[in-house]
Amino acid sequence: MYKIKMTVNNSLNPSKLAKISDGTGNSQSQFIRLLDALKRYGPRNLSLLSMVTGIPRETVRYKVKKQLRELGFRINMVPNIYRMGLTRQLARLTFTRQGLRVAKSLLQELGKESYLTYYCKVAFKNKYLAILTPPQRYAKLFAEYFDDLARAGIISDFEIRGVTEVGYPHVSYRLFDFEKGVWRISDEDYEYGAENVVVQRASADEQTNYLIDSLDLSIITELLKDAFTPMTRISSTEGRDPRLLRYHFQEHIVRKGLIAGYVIGWYPSGIENPSIARMWLEIKGGASKTIEDLFRKIISTPYCKFYQVIEDGTRMIYLVIDKQFRTAIDHLSSKFAEISAEGDLIITEDTNSYILTKELFRDSYGWIRPQLPLPSEEMILTKNPS
């Protein structure tokens, strides 16, 4: 796998951004129309973007290829992993005191060499969360591996649960004030009707009989790293005709629904600003209407980046909260108390994300079973704690 490197956008002068965005950022702004169109159609078809926004094609080209990048906007492609023959699981790992010495390096190796796509340490605890995407045929791969780690004294406990739905909500930038550099949103008002890119678990039969080849996977991998990547650049890497890649993209990837949608990432104050807090909010309580209503309100906010629904109905919401929404935590806590709901806030540290690579796939076989690392006793004893 490739490790995902975050593109850092520095904080911008609000007056400069307001000028670029046509002032107040109202719904008639070219800039806003283009952002909304990019979330729906992605950055590849400039003619389509021009048609739906009414912006001249060359202006669209300039804004998409140059201006948005300079402003720090990132367009991320969301793959439908279930249609690619993969599953999605959420793992909780509790490391022993000895195991903590190798926890970080172990998870990093799993991210580079297997189907682990995300991990984070839970602040103040010996615990980690991890997102796993093993193929359907190897759905028990990590459970067996973590059993081995437990027997080796590296972890003391673990839990793996299947994920049935992943969502990427996004509030329209029509609600962002580009002159002041803040959202025109109250902590106490969540009724914004955010659009949502949703990926739901397919049947075991559909996951087993997926249709994808190594060239499709190469294209998806490059677009995951950068949705702006032209086919000509991928073709030079693969040594294949660009026309063949464009065919695979349209006929294999788009037509088969391997792309679930696109999301736009942007942080007005810069992605590494110390005022930004990252955390998971876990909501328990099953499928009651009260819990569902609260869940829908929380994900309709700018600080919800994505969520996962677990097999037992638990919701895991990933929040990125900047200083504008500091009081949001207090408000959320009071809402939970009002309905007697159970929620846990998990503060994260030491986070890394990875994307799949074609080394895990063979055209004549499909997804392969990787060899997962098992640290030796000597390595555990000599490794310094992270």
Secondary structure by P-SEA (a helix, b strand, c coil): cccccccccccccaaaaaaaaccccccccaaaaaaaaaaccccccaaaaaaaacccaaaaaaaaaccccccbbbbbbbbccccccbbbbbbbbbbcccccccaaaaaaaaaaccccccccccccccbbbbbbbccccccaaaaaaaaaaaaacccccbbbbbbcbbbbbbccccccccccccccccccccccccccbbbbbccaaaaaaccccaaaaaaaaaaaacccccaaaaaaaacccaaaaaaaaaccccccccccbbbbbbbccccccccbbbbbbbbcccccaaaaaaaaaaaccccccbbbbccccbbbbbbbccccccaaaaaaaaaaaaabbbbbbbbbcbbbbbbbccccccccccccccbbbbbcaaaaaacccc
